[in-house]
Amino acid sequence: MRHIGLGFARACAVVVVSMPVPVVWVAAVALGVHWGAGNPWSWLMPLVMVCVGTVALSRPICRMLRFLVTRWTGTVVPSGYRQAVPVTKMSTGFWWNGFTYERTSRDAEMDQSWRLRWTDPATWRDLRFMAVLPFTAGVVAAVPPAGVVVAVAGFTQPGLAGRVAGVLGLVVAVGCAPSRGGSPSRSPYDSCGRRARCAWPGRCGI
């Protein structure tokens, strides 16, 4: 039962991490329908909402998933993000960020951040991952919590049908919850993707 409870908790964690982007999509569709489904211009703001929300959530969600994988299995998944170089003040007084000259260091760092984000192949990899994550992980992980919801709803209803629904919900929740979760183990790589000299849970793990 302890393993089943741990697997159920991990399934809930996967649902929470994998579903924010679909929530943004559903909210955008509902907003477009509310403003008028027949008017093409009513979908402009929801479309911007979907794009901005997906881009803004992609890296935090992928970082959280990599953390969970490392925490649960000890396997470190390198992010592969390009690292920013320090901006340099030139003799002309302008700041060089590797791409353009800016008047202030803040502007140089902001321009550098956006350029790195949009030219980084890892950014587009994360966006592709966001498109499939709700279907490959979120839906599957949502089965045990859905079983608990059905069980609670069934047992609160009078009559035989409610009890049958409650029992079936419990069977689904217990049967679909991962009963043997991964445990931290030796990982040959550190958080930067290089060969690590220490084992999990040492200083190279997250």
PyMOL CGO cylinders between C-alpha atoms (Angstrom):
from pymol import cmd
from pymol.cgo import CYLINDER

trace = [
    CYLINDER, 0.00, 0.00, 0.00, 2.89, 2.35, 0.66, 0.3, 1, 1, 1, 1, 1, 1,
    CYLINDER, 2.89, 2.35, 0.66, 4.13, 1.88, -2.92, 0.3, 1, 1, 1, 1, 1, 1,
    CYLINDER, 4.13, 1.88, -2.92, 0.62, 2.40, -4.27, 0.3, 1, 1, 1, 1, 1, 1,
    CYLINDER, 0.62, 2.40, -4.27, 0.25, 5.61, -2.25, 0.3, 1, 1, 1, 1, 1, 1,
    CYLINDER, 0.25, 5.61, -2.25, 3.61, 6.84, -3.49, 0.3, 1, 1, 1, 1, 1, 1,
    CYLINDER, 3.61, 6.84, -3.49, 2.68, 6.01, -7.09, 0.3, 1, 1, 1, 1, 1, 1,
    CYLINDER, 2.68, 6.01, -7.09, -0.65, 7.80, -6.68, 0.3, 1, 1, 1, 1, 1, 1,
    CYLINDER, -0.65, 7.80, -6.68, 1.10, 10.90, -5.33, 0.3, 1, 1, 1, 1, 1, 1,
    CYLINDER, 1.10, 10.90, -5.33, 3.51, 10.85, -8.26, 0.3, 1, 1, 1, 1, 1, 1,
    CYLINDER, 3.51, 10.85, -8.26, 0.63, 10.49, -10.72, 0.3, 1, 1, 1, 1, 1, 1,
    CYLINDER, 0.63, 10.49, -10.72, -1.00, 13.57, -9.19, 0.3, 1, 1, 1, 1, 1, 1,
    CYLINDER, -1.00, 13.57, -9.19, 2.29, 15.47, -9.46, 0.3, 1, 1, 1, 1, 1, 1,
    CYLINDER, 2.29, 15.47, -9.46, 2.58, 14.58, -13.16, 0.3, 1, 1, 1, 1, 1, 1,
    CYLINDER, 2.58, 14.58, -13.16, -0.98, 15.78, -13.74, 0.3, 1, 1, 1, 1, 1, 1,
    CYLINDER, -0.98, 15.78, -13.74, -0.29, 19.10, -12.02, 0.3, 1, 1, 1, 1, 1, 1,
    CYLINDER, -0.29, 19.10, -12.02, 2.92, 19.66, -14.00, 0.3, 1, 1, 1, 1, 1, 1,
    CYLINDER, 2.92, 19.66, -14.00, 1.63, 18.55, -17.42, 0.3, 1, 1, 1, 1, 1, 1,
    CYLINDER, 1.63, 18.55, -17.42, -1.77, 20.26, -17.48, 0.3, 1, 1, 1, 1, 1, 1,
    CYLINDER, -1.77, 20.26, -17.48, -1.11, 24.06, -17.20, 0.3, 1, 1, 1, 1, 1, 1,
    CYLINDER, -1.11, 24.06, -17.20, -0.64, 24.44, -20.96, 0.3, 1, 1, 1, 1, 1, 1,
    CYLINDER, -0.64, 24.44, -20.96, -3.92, 22.61, -21.83, 0.3, 1, 1, 1, 1, 1, 1,
    CYLINDER, -3.92, 22.61, -21.83, -5.66, 24.83, -19.28, 0.3, 1, 1, 1, 1, 1, 1,
    CYLINDER, -5.66, 24.83, -19.28, -4.38, 27.86, -21.18, 0.3, 1, 1, 1, 1, 1, 1,
    CYLINDER, -4.38, 27.86, -21.18, -5.59, 26.32, -24.46, 0.3, 1, 1, 1, 1, 1, 1,
    CYLINDER, -5.59, 26.32, -24.46, -9.05, 25.58, -23.08, 0.3, 1, 1, 1, 1, 1, 1,
    CYLINDER, -9.05, 25.58, -23.08, -9.32, 29.06, -21.57, 0.3, 1, 1, 1, 1, 1, 1,
    CYLINDER, -9.32, 29.06, -21.57, -8.35, 30.62, -24.91, 0.3, 1, 1, 1, 1, 1, 1,
    CYLINDER, -8.35, 30.62, -24.91, -10.96, 28.59, -26.79, 0.3, 1, 1, 1, 1, 1, 1,
    CYLINDER, -10.96, 28.59, -26.79, -13.65, 29.47, -24.24, 0.3, 1, 1, 1, 1, 1, 1,
    CYLINDER, -13.65, 29.47, -24.24, -12.69, 33.14, -24.53, 0.3, 1, 1, 1, 1, 1, 1,
    CYLINDER, -12.69, 33.14, -24.53, -12.89, 33.02, -28.33, 0.3, 1, 1, 1, 1, 1, 1,
    CYLINDER, -12.89, 33.02, -28.33, -16.30, 31.36, -28.24, 0.3, 1, 1, 1, 1, 1, 1,
    CYLINDER, -16.30, 31.36, -28.24, -17.53, 33.87, -25.67, 0.3, 1, 1, 1, 1, 1, 1,
    CYLINDER, -17.53, 33.87, -25.67, -16.45, 36.80, -27.82, 0.3, 1, 1, 1, 1, 1, 1,
    CYLINDER, -16.45, 36.80, -27.82, -18.13, 35.35, -30.88, 0.3, 1, 1, 1, 1, 1, 1,
    CYLINDER, -18.13, 35.35, -30.88, -17.13, 32.13, -32.61, 0.3, 1, 1, 1, 1, 1, 1,
    CYLINDER, -17.13, 32.13, -32.61, -18.25, 33.44, -36.01, 0.3, 1, 1, 1, 1, 1, 1,
    CYLINDER, -18.25, 33.44, -36.01, -16.07, 36.55, -35.89, 0.3, 1, 1, 1, 1, 1, 1,
    CYLINDER, -16.07, 36.55, -35.89, -12.48, 35.81, -37.01, 0.3, 1, 1, 1, 1, 1, 1,
    CYLINDER, -12.48, 35.81, -37.01, -11.15, 38.83, -35.11, 0.3, 1, 1, 1, 1, 1, 1,
    CYLINDER, -11.15, 38.83, -35.11, -12.48, 37.43, -31.84, 0.3, 1, 1, 1, 1, 1, 1,
    CYLINDER, -12.48, 37.43, -31.84, -9.86, 34.67, -32.05, 0.3, 1, 1, 1, 1, 1, 1,
    CYLINDER, -9.86, 34.67, -32.05, -6.90, 37.05, -32.34, 0.3, 1, 1, 1, 1, 1, 1,
    CYLINDER, -6.90, 37.05, -32.34, -6.48, 37.65, -28.60, 0.3, 1, 1, 1, 1, 1, 1,
    CYLINDER, -6.48, 37.65, -28.60, -7.01, 33.96, -27.65, 0.3, 1, 1, 1, 1, 1, 1,
    CYLINDER, -7.01, 33.96, -27.65, -4.40, 33.00, -30.24, 0.3, 1, 1, 1, 1, 1, 1,
    CYLINDER, -4.40, 33.00, -30.24, -1.91, 35.43, -28.73, 0.3, 1, 1, 1, 1, 1, 1,
    CYLINDER, -1.91, 35.43, -28.73, -2.83, 34.08, -25.30, 0.3, 1, 1, 1, 1, 1, 1,
    CYLINDER, -2.83, 34.08, -25.30, -2.09, 30.50, -26.39, 0.3, 1, 1, 1, 1, 1, 1,
    CYLINDER, -2.09, 30.50, -26.39, 1.26, 31.41, -27.98, 0.3, 1, 1, 1, 1, 1, 1,
    CYLINDER, 1.26, 31.41, -27.98, 2.50, 33.58, -25.11, 0.3, 1, 1, 1, 1, 1, 1,
    CYLINDER, 2.50, 33.58, -25.11, 1.27, 31.17, -22.44, 0.3, 1, 1, 1, 1, 1, 1,
    CYLINDER, 1.27, 31.17, -22.44, 2.83, 28.12, -24.09, 0.3, 1, 1, 1, 1, 1, 1,
    CYLINDER, 2.83, 28.12, -24.09, 6.20, 29.83, -24.60, 0.3, 1, 1, 1, 1, 1, 1,
    CYLINDER, 6.20, 29.83, -24.60, 6.22, 31.25, -21.07, 0.3, 1, 1, 1, 1, 1, 1,
    CYLINDER, 6.22, 31.25, -21.07, 5.36, 27.90, -19.46, 0.3, 1, 1, 1, 1, 1, 1,
    CYLINDER, 5.36, 27.90, -19.46, 7.52, 25.63, -21.62, 0.3, 1, 1, 1, 1, 1, 1,
    CYLINDER, 7.52, 25.63, -21.62, 10.86, 26.04, -19.85, 0.3, 1, 1, 1, 1, 1, 1,
    CYLINDER, 10.86, 26.04, -19.85, 9.56, 26.05, -16.25, 0.3, 1, 1, 1, 1, 1, 1,
    CYLINDER, 9.56, 26.05, -16.25, 7.50, 22.91, -16.93, 0.3, 1, 1, 1, 1, 1, 1,
    CYLINDER, 7.50, 22.91, -16.93, 10.39, 21.12, -18.63, 0.3, 1, 1, 1, 1, 1, 1,
    CYLINDER, 10.39, 21.12, -18.63, 12.71, 22.05, -15.77, 0.3, 1, 1, 1, 1, 1, 1,
    CYLINDER, 12.71, 22.05, -15.77, 10.21, 20.69, -13.27, 0.3, 1, 1, 1, 1, 1, 1,
    CYLINDER, 10.21, 20.69, -13.27, 9.83, 17.45, -15.21, 0.3, 1, 1, 1, 1, 1, 1,
    CYLINDER, 9.83, 17.45, -15.21, 13.60, 17.00, -15.38, 0.3, 1, 1, 1, 1, 1, 1,
    CYLINDER, 13.60, 17.00, -15.38, 13.75, 17.60, -11.64, 0.3, 1, 1, 1, 1, 1, 1,
    CYLINDER, 13.75, 17.60, -11.64, 11.06, 14.98, -11.01, 0.3, 1, 1, 1, 1, 1, 1,
    CYLINDER, 11.06, 14.98, -11.01, 12.82, 12.44, -13.21, 0.3, 1, 1, 1, 1, 1, 1,
    CYLINDER, 12.82, 12.44, -13.21, 16.06, 13.01, -11.34, 0.3, 1, 1, 1, 1, 1, 1,
    CYLINDER, 16.06, 13.01, -11.34, 14.34, 12.97, -7.97, 0.3, 1, 1, 1, 1, 1, 1,
    CYLINDER, 14.34, 12.97, -7.97, 12.44, 9.77, -8.65, 0.3, 1, 1, 1, 1, 1, 1,
    CYLINDER, 12.44, 9.77, -8.65, 14.90, 7.74, -10.71, 0.3, 1, 1, 1, 1, 1, 1,
    CYLINDER, 14.90, 7.74, -10.71, 18.32, 9.37, -10.24, 0.3, 1, 1, 1, 1, 1, 1,
    CYLINDER, 18.32, 9.37, -10.24, 18.67, 9.84, -14.01, 0.3, 1, 1, 1, 1, 1, 1,
    CYLINDER, 18.67, 9.84, -14.01, 19.85, 13.37, -14.79, 0.3, 1, 1, 1, 1, 1, 1,
    CYLINDER, 19.85, 13.37, -14.79, 18.42, 14.74, -18.05, 0.3, 1, 1, 1, 1, 1, 1,
    CYLINDER, 18.42, 14.74, -18.05, 20.61, 17.65, -19.26, 0.3, 1, 1, 1, 1, 1, 1,
    CYLINDER, 20.61, 17.65, -19.26, 18.64, 20.71, -20.30, 0.3, 1, 1, 1, 1, 1, 1,
    CYLINDER, 18.64, 20.71, -20.30, 20.90, 21.59, -23.21, 0.3, 1, 1, 1, 1, 1, 1,
    CYLINDER, 20.90, 21.59, -23.21, 20.06, 25.29, -22.99, 0.3, 1, 1, 1, 1, 1, 1,
    CYLINDER, 20.06, 25.29, -22.99, 22.59, 27.72, -24.41, 0.3, 1, 1, 1, 1, 1, 1,
    CYLINDER, 22.59, 27.72, -24.41, 24.29, 29.72, -21.70, 0.3, 1, 1, 1, 1, 1, 1,
    CYLINDER, 24.29, 29.72, -21.70, 24.54, 33.49, -21.87, 0.3, 1, 1, 1, 1, 1, 1,
    CYLINDER, 24.54, 33.49, -21.87, 27.97, 35.11, -21.86, 0.3, 1, 1, 1, 1, 1, 1,
    CYLINDER, 27.97, 35.11, -21.86, 28.59, 38.18, -19.68, 0.3, 1, 1, 1, 1, 1, 1,
    CYLINDER, 28.59, 38.18, -19.68, 27.89, 41.47, -21.41, 0.3, 1, 1, 1, 1, 1, 1,
    CYLINDER, 27.89, 41.47, -21.41, 30.95, 43.64, -21.99, 0.3, 1, 1, 1, 1, 1, 1,
    CYLINDER, 30.95, 43.64, -21.99, 31.24, 47.40, -21.83, 0.3, 1, 1, 1, 1, 1, 1,
    CYLINDER, 31.24, 47.40, -21.83, 33.17, 48.71, -24.82, 0.3, 1, 1, 1, 1, 1, 1,
    CYLINDER, 33.17, 48.71, -24.82, 35.40, 51.76, -25.02, 0.3, 1, 1, 1, 1, 1, 1,
    CYLINDER, 35.40, 51.76, -25.02, 32.60, 53.59, -26.83, 0.3, 1, 1, 1, 1, 1, 1,
    CYLINDER, 32.60, 53.59, -26.83, 30.39, 53.31, -23.76, 0.3, 1, 1, 1, 1, 1, 1,
    CYLINDER, 30.39, 53.31, -23.76, 28.02, 50.81, -25.36, 0.3, 1, 1, 1, 1, 1, 1,
    CYLINDER, 28.02, 50.81, -25.36, 27.48, 47.27, -24.07, 0.3, 1, 1, 1, 1, 1, 1,
    CYLINDER, 27.48, 47.27, -24.07, 28.17, 44.25, -26.30, 0.3, 1, 1, 1, 1, 1, 1,
    CYLINDER, 28.17, 44.25, -26.30, 26.08, 41.12, -25.62, 0.3, 1, 1, 1, 1, 1, 1,
    CYLINDER, 26.08, 41.12, -25.62, 27.40, 38.89, -28.37, 0.3, 1, 1, 1, 1, 1, 1,
    CYLINDER, 27.40, 38.89, -28.37, 24.78, 40.03, -30.86, 0.3, 1, 1, 1, 1, 1, 1,
    CYLINDER, 24.78, 40.03, -30.86, 24.24, 43.79, -30.70, 0.3, 1, 1, 1, 1, 1, 1,
    CYLINDER, 24.24, 43.79, -30.70, 25.46, 46.94, -28.96, 0.3, 1, 1, 1, 1, 1, 1,
    CYLINDER, 25.46, 46.94, -28.96, 23.12, 48.50, -26.38, 0.3, 1, 1, 1, 1, 1, 1,
    CYLINDER, 23.12, 48.50, -26.38, 23.27, 51.69, -24.37, 0.3, 1, 1, 1, 1, 1, 1,
    CYLINDER, 23.27, 51.69, -24.37, 22.87, 50.01, -20.96, 0.3, 1, 1, 1, 1, 1, 1,
    CYLINDER, 22.87, 50.01, -20.96, 23.86, 46.66, -19.53, 0.3, 1, 1, 1, 1, 1, 1,
    CYLINDER, 23.86, 46.66, -19.53, 20.22, 45.93, -18.73, 0.3, 1, 1, 1, 1, 1, 1,
    CYLINDER, 20.22, 45.93, -18.73, 19.17, 46.44, -22.34, 0.3, 1, 1, 1, 1, 1, 1,
    CYLINDER, 19.17, 46.44, -22.34, 22.09, 44.32, -23.51, 0.3, 1, 1, 1, 1, 1, 1,
    CYLINDER, 22.09, 44.32, -23.51, 21.18, 41.47, -21.17, 0.3, 1, 1, 1, 1, 1, 1,
    CYLINDER, 21.18, 41.47, -21.17, 17.49, 41.63, -22.12, 0.3, 1, 1, 1, 1, 1, 1,
    CYLINDER, 17.49, 41.63, -22.12, 18.26, 41.59, -25.84, 0.3, 1, 1, 1, 1, 1, 1,
    CYLINDER, 18.26, 41.59, -25.84, 20.71, 38.75, -25.33, 0.3, 1, 1, 1, 1, 1, 1,
    CYLINDER, 20.71, 38.75, -25.33, 18.14, 36.74, -23.34, 0.3, 1, 1, 1, 1, 1, 1,
    CYLINDER, 18.14, 36.74, -23.34, 15.48, 37.02, -26.04, 0.3, 1, 1, 1, 1, 1, 1,
    CYLINDER, 15.48, 37.02, -26.04, 17.91, 36.25, -28.85, 0.3, 1, 1, 1, 1, 1, 1,
    CYLINDER, 17.91, 36.25, -28.85, 19.26, 33.19, -27.05, 0.3, 1, 1, 1, 1, 1, 1,
    CYLINDER, 19.26, 33.19, -27.05, 15.76, 31.97, -26.29, 0.3, 1, 1, 1, 1, 1, 1,
    CYLINDER, 15.76, 31.97, -26.29, 14.51, 32.19, -29.88, 0.3, 1, 1, 1, 1, 1, 1,
    CYLINDER, 14.51, 32.19, -29.88, 17.68, 30.89, -31.54, 0.3, 1, 1, 1, 1, 1, 1,
    CYLINDER, 17.68, 30.89, -31.54, 18.19, 28.05, -29.08, 0.3, 1, 1, 1, 1, 1, 1,
    CYLINDER, 18.19, 28.05, -29.08, 17.16, 24.66, -30.58, 0.3, 1, 1, 1, 1, 1, 1,
    CYLINDER, 17.16, 24.66, -30.58, 16.24, 23.56, -27.05, 0.3, 1, 1, 1, 1, 1, 1,
    CYLINDER, 16.24, 23.56, -27.05, 13.45, 26.15, -27.04, 0.3, 1, 1, 1, 1, 1, 1,
    CYLINDER, 13.45, 26.15, -27.04, 11.75, 24.56, -30.04, 0.3, 1, 1, 1, 1, 1, 1,
    CYLINDER, 11.75, 24.56, -30.04, 12.36, 21.11, -28.56, 0.3, 1, 1, 1, 1, 1, 1,
    CYLINDER, 12.36, 21.11, -28.56, 10.54, 22.19, -25.39, 0.3, 1, 1, 1, 1, 1, 1,
    CYLINDER, 10.54, 22.19, -25.39, 7.63, 23.59, -27.43, 0.3, 1, 1, 1, 1, 1, 1,
    CYLINDER, 7.63, 23.59, -27.43, 7.26, 20.34, -29.36, 0.3, 1, 1, 1, 1, 1, 1,
    CYLINDER, 7.26, 20.34, -29.36, 7.37, 18.47, -26.07, 0.3, 1, 1, 1, 1, 1, 1,
    CYLINDER, 7.37, 18.47, -26.07, 4.63, 20.72, -24.67, 0.3, 1, 1, 1, 1, 1, 1,
    CYLINDER, 4.63, 20.72, -24.67, 2.38, 19.75, -27.58, 0.3, 1, 1, 1, 1, 1, 1,
    CYLINDER, 2.38, 19.75, -27.58, 2.55, 16.01, -26.82, 0.3, 1, 1, 1, 1, 1, 1,
    CYLINDER, 2.55, 16.01, -26.82, 3.04, 16.04, -23.04, 0.3, 1, 1, 1, 1, 1, 1,
    CYLINDER, 3.04, 16.04, -23.04, -0.67, 16.35, -22.08, 0.3, 1, 1, 1, 1, 1, 1,
    CYLINDER, -0.67, 16.35, -22.08, -1.55, 13.33, -24.23, 0.3, 1, 1, 1, 1, 1, 1,
    CYLINDER, -1.55, 13.33, -24.23, 1.44, 11.08, -23.53, 0.3, 1, 1, 1, 1, 1, 1,
    CYLINDER, 1.44, 11.08, -23.53, 1.77, 11.74, -19.80, 0.3, 1, 1, 1, 1, 1, 1,
    CYLINDER, 1.77, 11.74, -19.80, -1.04, 13.94, -18.49, 0.3, 1, 1, 1, 1, 1, 1,
    CYLINDER, -1.04, 13.94, -18.49, -3.97, 11.80, -19.63, 0.3, 1, 1, 1, 1, 1, 1,
    CYLINDER, -3.97, 11.80, -19.63, -2.36, 8.56, -18.44, 0.3, 1, 1, 1, 1, 1, 1,
    CYLINDER, -2.36, 8.56, -18.44, -1.39, 10.04, -15.06, 0.3, 1, 1, 1, 1, 1, 1,
    CYLINDER, -1.39, 10.04, -15.06, -4.90, 11.44, -14.61, 0.3, 1, 1, 1, 1, 1, 1,
    CYLINDER, -4.90, 11.44, -14.61, -6.50, 7.97, -14.51, 0.3, 1, 1, 1, 1, 1, 1,
    CYLINDER, -6.50, 7.97, -14.51, -5.78, 7.22, -10.79, 0.3, 1, 1, 1, 1, 1, 1,
    CYLINDER, -5.78, 7.22, -10.79, -7.00, 10.65, -9.55, 0.3, 1, 1, 1, 1, 1, 1,
    CYLINDER, -7.00, 10.65, -9.55, -10.06, 10.32, -11.78, 0.3, 1, 1, 1, 1, 1, 1,
    CYLINDER, -10.06, 10.32, -11.78, -10.77, 6.94, -10.19, 0.3, 1, 1, 1, 1, 1, 1,
    CYLINDER, -10.77, 6.94, -10.19, -10.66, 8.53, -6.73, 0.3, 1, 1, 1, 1, 1, 1,
    CYLINDER, -10.66, 8.53, -6.73, -13.08, 11.25, -7.85, 0.3, 1, 1, 1, 1, 1, 1,
    CYLINDER, -13.08, 11.25, -7.85, -15.48, 8.64, -9.22, 0.3, 1, 1, 1, 1, 1, 1,
    CYLINDER, -15.48, 8.64, -9.22, -15.19, 6.63, -6.01, 0.3, 1, 1, 1, 1, 1, 1,
    CYLINDER, -15.19, 6.63, -6.01, -15.94, 9.62, -3.79, 0.3, 1, 1, 1, 1, 1, 1,
    CYLINDER, -15.94, 9.62, -3.79, -18.85, 10.67, -6.00, 0.3, 1, 1, 1, 1, 1, 1,
    CYLINDER, -18.85, 10.67, -6.00, -20.20, 7.11, -6.05, 0.3, 1, 1, 1, 1, 1, 1,
    CYLINDER, -20.20, 7.11, -6.05, -20.04, 6.50, -2.30, 0.3, 1, 1, 1, 1, 1, 1,
    CYLINDER, -20.04, 6.50, -2.30, -21.78, 9.79, -1.60, 0.3, 1, 1, 1, 1, 1, 1,
    CYLINDER, -21.78, 9.79, -1.60, -24.76, 8.73, -3.72, 0.3, 1, 1, 1, 1, 1, 1,
    CYLINDER, -24.76, 8.73, -3.72, -27.49, 6.55, -2.23, 0.3, 1, 1, 1, 1, 1, 1,
    CYLINDER, -27.49, 6.55, -2.23, -28.38, 3.20, -3.71, 0.3, 1, 1, 1, 1, 1, 1,
    CYLINDER, -28.38, 3.20, -3.71, -26.60, 0.24, -5.21, 0.3, 1, 1, 1, 1, 1, 1,
    CYLINDER, -26.60, 0.24, -5.21, -25.50, 2.09, -8.37, 0.3, 1, 1, 1, 1, 1, 1,
    CYLINDER, -25.50, 2.09, -8.37, -23.54, 4.60, -6.33, 0.3, 1, 1, 1, 1, 1, 1,
    CYLINDER, -23.54, 4.60, -6.33, -21.78, 1.90, -4.37, 0.3, 1, 1, 1, 1, 1, 1,
    CYLINDER, -21.78, 1.90, -4.37, -20.89, -0.02, -7.53, 0.3, 1, 1, 1, 1, 1, 1,
    CYLINDER, -20.89, -0.02, -7.53, -19.48, 3.16, -9.06, 0.3, 1, 1, 1, 1, 1, 1,
    CYLINDER, -19.48, 3.16, -9.06, -17.51, 3.81, -5.89, 0.3, 1, 1, 1, 1, 1, 1,
    CYLINDER, -17.51, 3.81, -5.89, -16.00, 0.32, -5.87, 0.3, 1, 1, 1, 1, 1, 1,
    CYLINDER, -16.00, 0.32, -5.87, -15.13, 0.54, -9.57, 0.3, 1, 1, 1, 1, 1, 1,
    CYLINDER, -15.13, 0.54, -9.57, -13.50, 3.91, -8.98, 0.3, 1, 1, 1, 1, 1, 1,
    CYLINDER, -13.50, 3.91, -8.98, -11.37, 2.49, -6.19, 0.3, 1, 1, 1, 1, 1, 1,
    CYLINDER, -11.37, 2.49, -6.19, -10.38, -0.48, -8.35, 0.3, 1, 1, 1, 1, 1, 1,
    CYLINDER, -10.38, -0.48, -8.35, -9.33, 1.84, -11.16, 0.3, 1, 1, 1, 1, 1, 1,
    CYLINDER, -9.33, 1.84, -11.16, -7.42, 4.16, -8.80, 0.3, 1, 1, 1, 1, 1, 1,
    CYLINDER, -7.42, 4.16, -8.80, -5.55, 1.33, -7.09, 0.3, 1, 1, 1, 1, 1, 1,
    CYLINDER, -5.55, 1.33, -7.09, -5.00, -0.73, -10.23, 0.3, 1, 1, 1, 1, 1, 1,
    CYLINDER, -5.00, -0.73, -10.23, -3.68, 2.13, -12.33, 0.3, 1, 1, 1, 1, 1, 1,
    CYLINDER, -3.68, 2.13, -12.33, -1.52, 3.79, -9.67, 0.3, 1, 1, 1, 1, 1, 1,
    CYLINDER, -1.52, 3.79, -9.67, 2.16, 2.96, -10.22, 0.3, 1, 1, 1, 1, 1, 1,
    CYLINDER, 2.16, 2.96, -10.22, 2.97, 0.48, -7.47, 0.3, 1, 1, 1, 1, 1, 1,
    CYLINDER, 2.97, 0.48, -7.47, 6.71, 0.37, -8.01, 0.3, 1, 1, 1, 1, 1, 1,
    CYLINDER, 6.71, 0.37, -8.01, 8.10, 3.87, -8.38, 0.3, 1, 1, 1, 1, 1, 1,
    CYLINDER, 8.10, 3.87, -8.38, 11.67, 4.51, -9.39, 0.3, 1, 1, 1, 1, 1, 1,
    CYLINDER, 11.67, 4.51, -9.39, 14.22, 5.17, -6.69, 0.3, 1, 1, 1, 1, 1, 1,
    CYLINDER, 14.22, 5.17, -6.69, 17.37, 7.29, -6.80, 0.3, 1, 1, 1, 1, 1, 1,
    CYLINDER, 17.37, 7.29, -6.80, 20.21, 5.31, -8.29, 0.3, 1, 1, 1, 1, 1, 1,
    CYLINDER, 20.21, 5.31, -8.29, 23.68, 5.87, -9.68, 0.3, 1, 1, 1, 1, 1, 1,
    CYLINDER, 23.68, 5.87, -9.68, 23.74, 8.35, -12.55, 0.3, 1, 1, 1, 1, 1, 1,
    CYLINDER, 23.74, 8.35, -12.55, 26.86, 8.62, -14.74, 0.3, 1, 1, 1, 1, 1, 1,
    CYLINDER, 26.86, 8.62, -14.74, 26.15, 12.26, -15.61, 0.3, 1, 1, 1, 1, 1, 1,
    CYLINDER, 26.15, 12.26, -15.61, 26.00, 15.43, -13.60, 0.3, 1, 1, 1, 1, 1, 1,
    CYLINDER, 26.00, 15.43, -13.60, 23.49, 18.28, -14.05, 0.3, 1, 1, 1, 1, 1, 1,
    CYLINDER, 23.49, 18.28, -14.05, 25.55, 19.69, -16.93, 0.3, 1, 1, 1, 1, 1, 1,
    CYLINDER, 25.55, 19.69, -16.93, 25.57, 16.45, -18.89, 0.3, 1, 1, 1, 1, 1, 1,
    CYLINDER, 25.57, 16.45, -18.89, 29.24, 15.76, -18.14, 0.3, 1, 1, 1, 1, 1, 1,
    CYLINDER, 29.24, 15.76, -18.14, 30.61, 12.58, -16.61, 0.3, 1, 1, 1, 1, 1, 1,
    CYLINDER, 30.61, 12.58, -16.61, 30.06, 12.76, -12.88, 0.3, 1, 1, 1, 1, 1, 1,
    CYLINDER, 30.06, 12.76, -12.88, 32.52, 11.57, -10.24, 0.3, 1, 1, 1, 1, 1, 1,
    CYLINDER, 32.52, 11.57, -10.24, 29.92, 11.16, -7.54, 0.3, 1, 1, 1, 1, 1, 1,
    CYLINDER, 29.92, 11.16, -7.54, 26.83, 8.99, -7.35, 0.3, 1, 1, 1, 1, 1, 1,
    CYLINDER, 26.83, 8.99, -7.35, 23.25, 9.78, -6.40, 0.3, 1, 1, 1, 1, 1, 1,
    CYLINDER, 23.25, 9.78, -6.40, 22.43, 11.17, -3.92, 0.3, 1, 1, 1, 1, 1, 1,
    CYLINDER, 22.43, 11.17, -3.92, 25.73, 13.05, -4.01, 0.3, 1, 1, 1, 1, 1, 1,
    CYLINDER, 25.73, 13.05, -4.01, 26.54, 16.60, -4.88, 0.3, 1, 1, 1, 1, 1, 1,
    CYLINDER, 26.54, 16.60, -4.88, 26.07, 16.01, -8.64, 0.3, 1, 1, 1, 1, 1, 1,
    CYLINDER, 26.07, 16.01, -8.64, 22.35, 15.26, -8.31, 0.3, 1, 1, 1, 1, 1, 1,
    CYLINDER, 22.35, 15.26, -8.31, 19.53, 17.74, -8.16, 0.3, 1, 1, 1, 1, 1, 1,
]
cmd.load_cgo(trace, "trace")
